[in-house]
Amino acid sequence: MRSRAHLRVVPDLPEVQVRPLPAKWDGKPVTWGEWSSDLTTFVHHAPPEEWACQKCGGLHGHDAARGVIKGHSLTPRKLYAMRCRACGHDTVTEWDHSNEWRTWDLDESDYAPDGSWETGQGVLL
């Protein structure tokens, strides 16, 4: 016998603390772009543990913002921030000088006026 689908109530997501991203990265000012929805099909191809929030385990997706650090080189450093829609946790990814993607799991110290520093900053994922 075929069963009928039942509607179920899904609770609203909690209010996420809105805070600015780190003003500086390794002592250099960052210009952050606007937040946008991260529209990707990655979630349909990867297991949940690869795209779930590292802090809350939420599978609600995230919003993304791009940051630029202008310095002495001709090519500015580019940062990619992702904020969990469920808990507001931030991660930042950068293509570093050794040609590898590096992702940082930010903590409260990264939002201080001095910004985020690699030494003593959040956990490197």
N, C-alpha and C positions, 0 to 999 in steps of 0.2 A: 504494500500500500504506500502510496506516495504521501509524504507529509507536507504540510503547508509551511511556508516560510513565515516566521514571526518577526515582527518589528521589535527591536530592543532599543532601549534608551542608552545613548552614549553620553557620558558626562562631558560638559564643556571643559576645554583645557583651562588650567589655572592661569591667572593673570601673571604674565612674565614680567620681571623687573626690567624696565627699559633703562639701559645705561649706555653711555657712549663707549665705543671701542677704545683701546689704548691710544693716547695722544702721541706717544713716541714709541719707537721700536728700536732697541739698541741705542737709545739716546738721540735718534734722529726723528724729526716730526713726520707724521704720517697724514696724508690726505685720504680720508675714507670716502667712498662713494655711498650712494643711497642703498638701503636694504632692498632686496628683491626676492621674490619667491625663487627657490632653486628648482627650476623645471628640468628634470632629468628622468631618463628611463632606467637609471642605475638601480633603483629599488626593485625593478622587475627582473633583474638579471643576477643580482648578488644576494647571498644569504643575509638574513636580518642582522646577524652580529657584525657585519661589515658596514652597515649604514645606520645602526641604532646609535642613539646618543651615548657617549662614553660615561656620562654622569648618571642619568636616570634610566637608561635603557629604552627610552621612548622611541616609537616608530612613527612619530607624527611628522617627520621631515624637518627641514631647517630653512632658514632664510640665509641669504648670502650677500656679502658686501666685498667690494674690492678696494684695496688700499695701495697707495703709491708712495714710495720714499724716494725723493730726488736727492742725489748726492753728487759726488765728484765724478762718477763714471758717466759715460754717455747713455748707458742703459739704466733706467730707474729700477729699483727693487720693487717687486709686485707681491702683495700679500692678498690672501683670500680668506676672509672670515666667514665662519658658519655659526649660526645661533640656533639652538634647539627650540622648536616651537612649543615644546611641552614644559621645559624647565628654565630656558634662557641661557643655558651653558654655552660658552663660546670656545671654538677652536680656530686657530689661524694656521694656514699652510703657506709655505714659501718655496719657490724653486731657488735653492741656494747655489753658492759659488762652486760647489763640487758636483753640480749637475744632478742633484737629487731633490725630490720633494721631501720637505720636512714639515711635520705638523706638530703644533704645540697645543696642549690642553691647558687653557688659561685658568688661573686662580685669582683670588681677590687682590694679591699684590701687583698683578699686571695692570690694574686700573688706577694705580696711584699716579700722582702728578708727574713723576719721573717716567712713567710708561713701563713698558715691558722690556726686560733684559733676559738674555739667554741664561746667564748664571743666576740661579735663585728664582727663576720664573716657573711657570707651570710645568707640568710633566710633559716630556717629549714623548710623543706616541710612536 
